[in-house]
């Protein structure tokens, strides 16, 4: 049973950063224990997917704020491009630190750039599909974007792993 009550006085002094920090610790703890449970490509695939789910939430949240008529009212295709940049950076940080923790063969900026290049290559394929799903099939832009993001995951995991994230061979 959940008990809720109204705030009786004043406004919260907590910042968005504090809210995210309080949310991030249990998520990181859970993801870390999940990632340690397996090994090899299955572990990395599960880790990449777990990070991808958080990136999906970030992507769709940013897209909603940008494209919603009651918020910023940016065209949904432009919002998809912008939200992909932010969620890709989010995904890179988590993937690089939680899924591929060992020494890397590329520097962090080069890995991040490679990650963004791959995300944007998939975005080039996602945008026409997103427009098709929204314009011709009448799907809501957030639902259609979620579908294209899941399809993008299937393309990106193996390619991303081979090009930018693989751990350094000793």
N, CA, C and O of each residue as an XYZ file, in Angstrom:
680
protein
N       0.839     -1.173      0.000
C       0.000      0.000      0.000
C       0.887      1.240      0.000
O       1.831      1.343      0.784
N       0.574      2.174     -0.885
C       1.347      3.395     -0.985
C       0.596      4.529     -0.303
O      -0.598      4.731     -0.527
N       1.300      5.244      0.511
C       0.706      6.390      1.196
C       1.331      7.643      0.615
O       2.553      7.789      0.596
N       0.486      8.543      0.145
C       0.987      9.804     -0.387
C       0.339     10.937      0.382
O      -0.773     10.807      0.892
N       1.037     12.029      0.456
C       0.467     13.199      1.109
C       0.944     14.432      0.374
O       1.984     14.422     -0.284
N       0.174     15.486      0.496
C       0.525     16.746     -0.135
C       1.583     17.445      0.686
O       1.676     17.251      1.898
N       2.378     18.255      0.020
C       3.371     19.075      0.703
C       2.631     20.202      1.397
O       1.808     20.876      0.776
N       2.909     20.418      2.673
C       2.167     21.407      3.449
C       2.788     22.794      3.414
O       2.080     23.787      3.578
N       4.086     22.884      3.204
C       4.694     24.213      3.223
C       5.939     24.236      2.357
O       6.696     23.266      2.314
N       6.147     25.351      1.667
C       7.384     25.575      0.937
C       7.535     24.702     -0.294
O       6.662     23.908     -0.646
N       8.671     24.881     -0.926
C       8.998     24.094     -2.105
C      10.257     23.297     -1.831
O      11.045     23.638     -0.948
N      10.441     22.230     -2.597
C      11.630     21.411     -2.416
C      12.888     22.193     -2.765
O      12.883     23.018     -3.679
N      13.942     21.936     -2.050
C      15.227     22.565     -2.343
C      16.135     21.594     -3.092
O      17.268     21.935     -3.430
N      15.644     20.397     -3.349
C      16.444     19.401     -4.064
C      16.547     19.805     -5.533
O      15.570     20.250     -6.135
N      17.727     19.647     -6.093
C      17.940     19.965     -7.503
C      17.714     18.712     -8.348
O      17.614     17.599     -7.833
N      17.637     18.929     -9.648
C      17.514     17.800    -10.572
C      18.747     16.901    -10.446
O      18.628     15.676    -10.474
N      19.922     17.505    -10.310
C      21.166     16.719    -10.168
C      21.114     15.828     -8.933
O      21.547     14.677     -8.985
N      20.594     16.342     -7.832
C      20.474     15.534     -6.615
C      19.483     14.390     -6.818
O      19.700     13.279     -6.334
N      18.410     14.668     -7.527
C      17.435     13.621     -7.826
C      18.035     12.525     -8.684
O      17.831     11.338     -8.426
N      18.783     12.931     -9.715
C      19.436     11.937    -10.577
C      20.487     11.145     -9.811
O      20.622      9.937    -10.003
N      21.237     11.833     -8.936
C      22.267     11.138     -8.152
C      21.636     10.105     -7.229
O      22.176      9.010     -7.070
N      20.509     10.432     -6.624
C      19.867      9.477     -5.721
C      19.291      8.295     -6.492
O      19.172      7.199     -5.945
N      18.938      8.505     -7.736
C      18.426      7.436     -8.580
C      19.573      6.606     -9.153
O      19.431      5.396     -9.331
N      20.703      7.242     -9.441
C      21.799      6.572    -10.139
C      22.481      5.489     -9.307
O      22.850      4.449     -9.852
N      22.659      5.701     -8.014
C      23.391      4.730     -7.196
C      22.723      3.363     -7.180
O      23.401      2.374     -7.458
N      21.423      3.246     -6.870
C      20.829      1.900     -6.894
C      20.800      1.288     -8.293
O      20.931      0.073     -8.435
N      20.631      2.108     -9.319
C      20.635      1.589    -10.687
C      22.021      1.050    -11.023
O      22.147     -0.043    -11.577
N      23.068      1.819    -10.687
C      24.435      1.369    -10.961
C      24.748      0.086    -10.188
O      25.362     -0.831    -10.733
N      24.333      0.019     -8.929
C      24.574     -1.171     -8.112
C      23.912     -2.394     -8.739
O      24.529     -3.453     -8.846
N      22.658     -2.244     -9.152
C      21.931     -3.355     -9.766
C      22.563     -3.765    -11.086
O      22.740     -4.954    -11.352
N      22.902     -2.779    -11.914
C      23.500     -3.090    -13.209
C      24.848     -3.769    -13.036
O      25.159     -4.719    -13.754
N      25.653     -3.293    -12.089
C      26.970     -3.885    -11.862
C      26.836     -5.340    -11.432
O      27.574     -6.197    -11.918
N      25.900     -5.633    -10.525
C      25.739     -7.027    -10.088
C      25.208     -7.893    -11.226
O      25.585     -9.060    -11.337
N      24.343     -7.345    -12.068
C      23.827     -8.084    -13.224
C      24.948     -8.385    -14.204
O      25.038     -9.492    -14.735
N      25.803     -7.394    -14.440
C      26.869     -7.567    -15.421
C      27.932     -8.553    -14.949
O      28.582     -9.194    -15.775
N      28.119     -8.684    -13.654
C      29.117     -9.613    -13.132
C      28.620    -11.057    -13.141
O      29.410    -11.981    -12.952
N      27.328    -11.259    -13.357
C      26.749    -12.597    -13.276
C      27.181    -13.503    -14.425
O      27.282    -14.715    -14.236
N      27.435    -12.960    -15.593
C      27.786    -13.786    -16.739
C      29.168    -13.463    -17.237
O      29.931    -12.756    -16.579
N      29.492    -13.987    -18.415
C      30.785    -13.678    -19.001
C      30.664    -13.655    -20.508
O      29.697    -14.176    -21.062
N      31.627    -13.063    -21.170
C      31.706    -13.063    -22.613
C      30.623    -12.264    -23.291
O      30.076    -11.325    -22.712
N      30.307    -12.641    -24.544
C      29.358    -11.869    -25.337
C      27.955    -11.816    -24.744
O      27.247    -10.826    -24.930
N      27.543    -12.855    -24.039
C      26.206    -12.841    -23.430
C      26.146    -11.775    -22.339
O      25.179    -11.017    -22.260
N      27.178    -11.716    -21.500
C      27.232    -10.700    -20.446
C      27.269     -9.307    -21.069
O      26.548     -8.406    -20.639
N      28.120     -9.137    -22.089
C      28.227     -7.821    -22.728
C      26.916     -7.451    -23.425
O      26.488     -6.299    -23.369
N      26.284     -8.420    -24.076
C      25.004     -8.152    -24.734
C      23.932     -7.746    -23.740
O      23.161     -6.818    -23.987
N      23.889     -8.455    -22.600
C      22.919     -8.102    -21.549
C      23.235     -6.737    -20.967
O      22.332     -5.943    -20.703
N      24.515     -6.465    -20.770
C      24.918     -5.159    -20.243
C      24.600     -4.040    -21.214
O      24.102     -2.986    -20.819
N      24.890     -4.271    -22.489
C      24.600     -3.280    -23.526
C      23.096     -3.016    -23.572
O      22.668     -1.871    -23.719
N      22.291     -4.080    -23.447
C      20.831     -3.930    -23.447
C      20.344     -3.191    -22.206
O      19.462     -2.337    -22.300
N      20.916     -3.513    -21.031
C      20.513     -2.832    -19.790
C      20.816     -1.342    -19.872
O      19.988     -0.514    -19.491
N      21.983     -1.007    -20.362
C      22.324      0.406    -20.554
C      21.390      1.015    -21.597
O      20.932      2.147    -21.445
N      21.112      0.261    -22.647
C      20.216      0.744    -23.693
C      18.838      1.093    -23.188
O      18.220      2.044    -23.668
N      18.344      0.333    -22.219
C      17.026      0.639    -21.640
C      17.066      1.999    -20.950
O      16.140      2.796    -21.099
N      18.127      2.267    -20.199
C      18.219      3.585    -19.553
C      18.348      4.675    -20.615
O      17.779      5.756    -20.465
N      19.097      4.398    -21.692
C      19.224      5.359    -22.782
C      17.908      5.583    -23.507
O      17.624      6.691    -23.962
N      17.106      4.532    -23.613
C      15.778      4.657    -24.217
C      14.934      5.636    -23.415
O      14.251      6.488    -23.983
N      14.983      5.511    -22.094
C      14.223      6.416    -21.226
C      14.723      7.855    -21.401
O      13.927      8.786    -21.523
N      16.049      8.024    -21.412
C      16.622      9.366    -21.611
C      16.202      9.912    -22.972
O      15.751     11.053    -23.073
N      16.349      9.101    -24.019
C      16.023      9.542    -25.369
C      14.563      9.973    -25.470
O      14.266     11.064    -25.957
N      13.662      9.123    -25.012
C      12.236      9.434    -25.138
C      11.839     10.596    -24.236
O      10.973     11.392    -24.600
N      12.459     10.702    -23.068
C      12.172     11.837    -22.168
C      12.587     13.160    -22.786
O      11.828     14.129    -22.758
N      13.782     13.203    -23.340
C      14.265     14.429    -23.990
C      13.413     14.728    -25.225
O      13.048     15.879    -25.468
N      13.102     13.697    -25.998
C      12.277     13.898    -27.194
C      10.902     14.450    -26.822
O      10.378     15.336    -27.498
N      10.330     13.927    -25.756
C       9.016     14.403    -25.310
C       9.086     15.879    -24.926
O       8.230     16.663    -25.336
N      10.090     16.265    -24.147
C      10.219     17.668    -23.729
C      10.405     18.569    -24.954
O       9.826     19.653    -25.025
N      11.203     18.121    -25.902
C      11.447     18.938    -27.088
C      10.229     19.031    -28.005
O       9.910     20.116    -28.492
N       9.547     17.914    -28.249
C       8.506     17.874    -29.278
C       7.093     18.139    -28.759
O       6.214     18.497    -29.544
N       6.859     17.975    -27.488
C       5.505     18.139    -26.959
C       5.005     19.564    -27.203
O       5.711     20.528    -26.909
N       3.789     19.699    -27.740
C       3.236     21.033    -28.006
C       3.102     21.904    -26.746
O       3.113     23.132    -26.835
N       2.977     21.267    -25.581
C       2.872     22.044    -24.339
C       4.237     22.407    -23.779
O       4.329     23.174    -22.820
N       5.294     21.867    -24.366
C       6.654     22.164    -23.907
C       7.341     23.040    -24.960
O       6.945     24.189    -25.153
N       8.354     22.517    -25.635
C       9.121     23.331    -26.587
C       8.593     23.286    -28.021
O       8.912     24.169    -28.818
N       7.805     22.291    -28.358
C       7.140     22.156    -29.648
C       8.090     22.164    -30.845
O       7.815     22.799    -31.863
N       9.207     21.454    -30.712
C      10.157     21.263    -31.809
C       9.616     20.125    -32.678
O       8.979     19.204    -32.167
N       9.866     20.184    -33.979
C       9.453     19.104    -34.869
C       9.993     17.773    -34.337
O      11.139     17.701    -33.894
N       9.174     16.725    -34.382
C       9.571     15.444    -33.781
C      10.815     14.829    -34.427
O      11.556     14.109    -33.758
N      11.057     15.097    -35.701
C      12.267     14.561    -36.340
C      13.521     15.292    -35.852
O      14.561     14.671    -35.632
N      13.420     16.595    -35.688
C      14.533     17.372    -35.116
C      14.749     16.933    -33.668
O      15.887     16.780    -33.225
N      13.660     16.733    -32.940
C      13.756     16.271    -31.548
C      14.432     14.900    -31.486
O      15.197     14.632    -30.559
N      14.159     14.035    -32.457
C      14.793     12.703    -32.490
C      16.305     12.830    -32.674
O      17.075     12.103    -32.047
N      16.717     13.742    -33.521
C      18.157     13.954    -33.750
C      18.823     14.473    -32.472
O      19.856     13.950    -32.055
N      18.239     15.488    -31.857
C      18.827     16.075    -30.652
C      18.821     15.099    -29.472
O      19.807     14.998    -28.743
N      17.722     14.389    -29.290
C      17.644     13.448    -28.169
C      18.619     12.284    -28.353
O      19.105     11.719    -27.373
N      18.901     11.929    -29.599
C      19.868     10.864    -29.861
C      21.268     11.274    -29.430
O      22.031     10.442    -28.939
N      21.617     12.544    -29.605
C      22.954     12.998    -29.210
C      23.130     12.877    -27.691
O      24.159     12.401    -27.212
N      22.124     13.310    -26.953
C      22.209     13.252    -25.490
C      22.161     11.810    -24.992
O      22.967     11.420    -24.147
N      21.225     11.020    -25.506
C      21.118      9.635    -25.020
C      22.325      8.796    -25.444
O      22.708      7.868    -24.732
N      22.922      9.107    -26.580
C      24.120      8.374    -27.004
C      25.294      8.666    -26.084
O      26.071      7.768    -25.760
N      25.425      9.908    -25.667
C      26.485     10.258    -24.720
C      26.231      9.564    -23.386
O      27.159      9.028    -22.781
N      24.989      9.568    -22.926
C      24.587      8.855    -21.701
C      24.952      7.377    -21.816
O      25.573      6.812    -20.916
N      24.560      6.757    -22.931
C      24.842      5.332    -23.141
C      26.341      5.057    -23.188
O      26.807      4.053    -22.650
N      27.093      5.941    -23.828
C      28.539      5.747    -23.902
C      29.152      5.719    -22.509
O      29.933      4.823    -22.187
N      28.799      6.700    -21.683
C      29.387      6.778    -20.338
C      29.083      5.513    -19.547
O      29.981      4.942    -18.927
N      27.832      5.070    -19.559
C      27.474      3.862    -18.807
C      28.116      2.607    -19.410
O      28.644      1.766    -18.682
N      28.071      2.484    -20.723
C      28.647      1.305    -21.375
C      30.145      1.225    -21.153
O      30.685      0.161    -20.848
N      30.809      2.358    -21.307
C      32.260      2.391    -21.171
C      32.705      2.088    -19.737
O      33.764      1.499    -19.526
N      31.903      2.488    -18.762
C      32.286      2.306    -17.366
C      31.727      1.049    -16.709
O      32.300      0.560    -15.735
N      30.619      0.519    -17.223
C      30.002     -0.639    -16.580
C      30.127     -1.926    -17.395
O      30.336     -2.998    -16.828
N      30.002     -1.828    -18.702
C      30.012     -3.033    -19.532
C      31.431     -3.397    -19.951
O      31.817     -4.565    -19.899
N      32.201     -2.409    -20.363
C      33.580     -2.618    -20.817
C      34.511     -1.891    -19.856
O      34.997     -0.800    -20.155
N      34.753     -2.503    -18.700
C      35.490     -1.826    -17.631
C      37.003     -1.917    -17.763
O      37.714     -1.110    -17.165
N      37.499     -2.843    -18.502
C      38.946     -3.067    -18.568
C      39.671     -2.025    -19.399
O      39.067     -1.072    -19.890
N      40.978     -2.218    -19.550
C      41.774     -1.308    -20.385
C      41.257     -1.336    -21.825
O      40.843     -2.384    -22.320
N      41.281     -0.211    -22.473
C      40.756     -0.082    -23.838
C      41.905      0.186    -24.807
O      42.960      0.689    -24.420
N      41.682     -0.155    -26.057
C      42.710      0.089    -27.074
C      42.638      1.505    -27.636
O      43.607      1.964    -28.242
N      41.535      2.203    -27.459
C      41.385      3.578    -27.925
C      41.238      4.511    -26.725
O      40.846      4.078    -25.641
N      41.551      5.787    -26.921
C      41.361      6.770    -25.854
C      39.865      7.013    -25.657
O      39.064      6.709    -26.541
N      39.490      7.557    -24.502
C      38.075      7.830    -24.215
C      37.441      8.763    -25.248
O      36.338      8.475    -25.714
N      38.093      9.872    -25.628
C      37.462     10.727    -26.646
C      37.258     10.015    -27.989
O      36.251     10.241    -28.660
N      38.200      9.163    -28.382
C      38.041      8.430    -29.641
C      36.933      7.395    -29.535
O      36.192      7.181    -30.494
N      36.810      6.742    -28.366
C      35.722      5.773    -28.179
C      34.378      6.498    -28.220
O      33.429      6.013    -28.835
N      34.296      7.672    -27.557
C      33.054      8.446    -27.530
C      32.689      8.895    -28.944
O      31.532      8.789    -29.350
N      33.673      9.395    -29.692
C      33.425      9.832    -31.058
C      32.946      8.653    -31.916
O      32.005      8.795    -32.696
N      33.593      7.494    -31.772
C      33.165      6.309    -32.505
C      31.747      5.897    -32.129
O      30.962      5.485    -32.983
N      31.430      6.010    -30.851
C      30.091      5.686    -30.367
C      29.067      6.622    -31.010
O      28.016      6.178    -31.473
N      29.384      7.938    -31.036
C      28.473      8.908    -31.646
C      28.338      8.702    -33.151
O      27.245      8.835    -33.701
N      29.437      8.380    -33.815
C      29.379      8.132    -35.263
C      28.439      6.963    -35.544
O      27.605      7.031    -36.447
N      28.578      5.894    -34.767
C      27.716      4.725    -34.970
C      26.260      5.067    -34.654
O      25.356      4.666    -35.387
N      26.030      5.801    -33.574
C      24.661      6.191    -33.218
C      24.032      7.020    -34.325
O      22.858      6.843    -34.652
N      24.812      7.926    -34.903
C      24.281      8.784    -35.954
C      24.142      8.054    -37.284
O      23.280      8.408    -38.089
N      24.966      7.050    -37.528
C      24.787      6.220    -38.723
C      23.454      5.475    -38.637
O      22.720      5.381    -39.620
N      23.156      4.952    -37.460
C      21.865      4.283    -37.257
C      20.734      5.307    -37.318
O      19.648      5.001    -37.811
N      20.980      6.521    -36.821
C      19.975      7.586    -36.866
C      19.583      7.913    -38.308
O      18.417      8.192    -38.586
N      20.545      7.878    -39.218
C      20.262      8.129    -40.637
C      19.242      7.111    -41.154
O      18.420      7.441    -42.009
N      19.287      5.891    -40.647
C      18.311      4.872    -41.027
C      17.001      5.032    -40.248
O      15.923      4.752    -40.771
N      17.105      5.483    -38.996
C      15.925      5.615    -38.135
C      14.994      6.743    -38.568
O      13.774      6.591    -38.502
N      15.546      7.867    -39.007
C      14.719      9.047    -39.303
C      13.681      8.771    -40.397
O      12.509      9.086    -40.192
N      14.054      8.201    -41.544
C      13.010      7.907    -42.543
C      11.984      6.892    -42.036
O      10.793      7.010    -42.328
N      12.440      5.912    -41.287
C      11.514      4.930    -40.726
C      10.572      5.591    -39.722
O       9.375      5.306    -39.707
N      11.116      6.473    -38.883
C      10.293      7.214    -37.922
C       9.243      8.050    -38.649
O       8.073      8.041    -38.266
N       9.648      8.766    -39.686
C       8.702      9.586    -40.458
C       7.618      8.716    -41.092
O       6.448      9.097    -41.124
N       8.009      7.562    -41.589
C       7.057      6.633    -42.198
C       6.048      6.128    -41.168
O       4.845      6.114    -41.425
N       6.540      5.718    -40.012
C       5.654      5.194    -38.967
C       4.672      6.256    -38.469
O       3.515      5.951    -38.178
N       5.132      7.490    -38.375
C       4.267      8.569    -37.885
C       3.328      9.049    -38.987
O       2.119      9.149    -38.772
N       3.873      9.346    -40.161
C       3.079      9.942    -41.244
C       2.110      8.967    -41.897
O       0.934      9.282    -42.080
N       2.597      7.795    -42.246
C       1.745      6.858    -42.983
C       0.924      5.938    -42.088
O      -0.236      5.650    -42.385
N       1.528      5.474    -40.990
C       0.801      4.549    -40.122
C       0.088      5.243    -38.973
O      -0.725      4.629    -38.283
N       0.388      6.516    -38.766
C      -0.301      7.291    -37.739
C       0.096      6.957    -36.309
O      -0.653      7.246    -35.376
N       1.282      6.344    -36.124
C       1.736      6.040    -34.765
C       2.157      7.322    -34.053
O       2.619      8.270    -34.686
N       1.995      7.342    -32.744
C       2.476      8.475    -31.951
C       3.997      8.534    -32.089
O       4.659      7.498    -32.122
N       4.548      9.745    -32.170
C       5.990      9.881    -32.426
C       6.854      9.225    -31.352
O       7.937      8.733    -31.668
N       6.416      9.202    -30.103
C       7.226      8.565    -29.059
C       7.217      7.043    -29.202
O       8.254      6.400    -29.036
N       6.062      6.467    -29.508
C       5.978      5.024    -29.711
C       6.795      4.612    -30.940
O       7.536      3.630    -30.903
N       6.650      5.371    -32.021
C       7.400      5.072    -33.245
C       8.902      5.200    -33.001
O       9.686      4.394    -33.502
N       9.295      6.197    -32.244
C      10.718      6.371    -31.935
C      11.238      5.203    -31.105
O      12.345      4.717    -31.337
N      10.444      4.753    -30.140
C      10.847      3.603    -29.324
C      11.068      2.374    -30.211
O      12.035      1.636    -30.020
N      10.184      2.157    -31.168
C      10.352      1.026    -32.087
C      11.650      1.139    -32.884
O      12.383      0.160    -33.028
N      11.930      2.327    -33.398
C      13.152      2.491    -34.193
C      14.404      2.378    -33.325
O      15.447      1.930    -33.800
N      14.308      2.781    -32.059
C      15.457      2.649    -31.155
C      15.757      1.177    -30.858
O      16.922      0.784    -30.797
N      14.730      0.378    -30.676
C      14.927     -1.057    -30.428
C      15.551     -1.717    -31.659
O      16.457     -2.541    -31.528
N      15.075     -1.364    -32.837
C      15.685     -1.897    -34.061
C      17.143     -1.447    -34.175
O      18.003     -2.215    -34.605
N      17.409     -0.221    -33.795
C      18.774      0.294    -33.815
C      19.689     -0.463    -32.873
O      20.866     -0.659    -33.174
N      19.156     -0.893    -31.727
C      19.960     -1.690    -30.782
C      20.471     -2.951    -31.458
O      21.636     -3.321    -31.310
N      19.592     -3.605    -32.198
C      19.962     -4.863    -32.847
C      21.109     -4.651    -33.840
O      21.976     -5.513    -33.984
N      21.112     -3.520    -34.511
C      22.177     -3.217    -35.463
C      23.463     -2.823    -34.736
O      24.557     -3.213    -35.142
N      23.323     -2.048    -33.660
C      24.481     -1.420    -33.036
C      25.336     -2.320    -32.166
O      26.555     -2.149    -32.155
N      24.776     -3.254    -31.447
C      25.559     -3.975    -30.448
C      26.819     -4.603    -31.028
O      27.924     -4.288    -30.586
N      26.674     -5.467    -31.990
C      27.859     -6.162    -32.521
C      28.800     -5.202    -33.246
O      30.020     -5.325    -33.133
N      28.249     -4.264    -33.976
C      29.090     -3.315    -34.692
C      29.852     -2.438    -33.716
O      31.061     -2.250    -33.857
N      29.150     -1.899    -32.724
C      29.774     -1.021    -31.733
C      30.856     -1.765    -30.964
O      31.933     -1.225    -30.711
N      30.567     -2.992    -30.598
C      31.528     -3.784    -29.838
C      32.814     -3.994    -30.640
O      33.917     -3.851    -30.111
N      32.662     -4.324    -31.883
C      33.848     -4.599    -32.712
C      34.663     -3.343    -33.018
O      35.888     -3.413    -33.116
N      33.995     -2.190    -33.171
C      34.707     -1.002    -33.617
C      35.295     -0.142    -32.498
O      36.420      0.343    -32.618
N      34.547      0.051    -31.416
C      35.013      1.068    -30.454
C      35.134      0.610    -29.014
O      35.871      1.226    -28.244
N      34.449     -0.433    -28.624
C      34.368     -0.727    -27.203
C      35.188     -1.924    -26.739
O      35.384     -2.114    -25.539
N      35.659     -2.715    -27.664
C      36.355     -3.932    -27.299
C      37.526     -3.633    -26.370
O      38.251     -2.653    -26.535
N      37.680     -4.511    -25.391
C      38.751     -4.333    -24.425
C      40.101     -4.640    -25.067
O      40.191     -5.410    -26.023
N      41.115     -4.040    -24.539
C      42.467     -4.187    -25.069
C      42.932     -5.631    -24.883
O      42.766     -6.213    -23.811
N      43.512     -6.198    -25.933
C      44.020     -7.557    -25.872
C      45.436     -7.501    -25.296
O      46.296     -6.787    -25.810
N      45.663     -8.251    -24.240
C      46.976     -8.226    -23.574
C      48.003     -9.030    -24.300
O      49.151     -9.104    -23.863
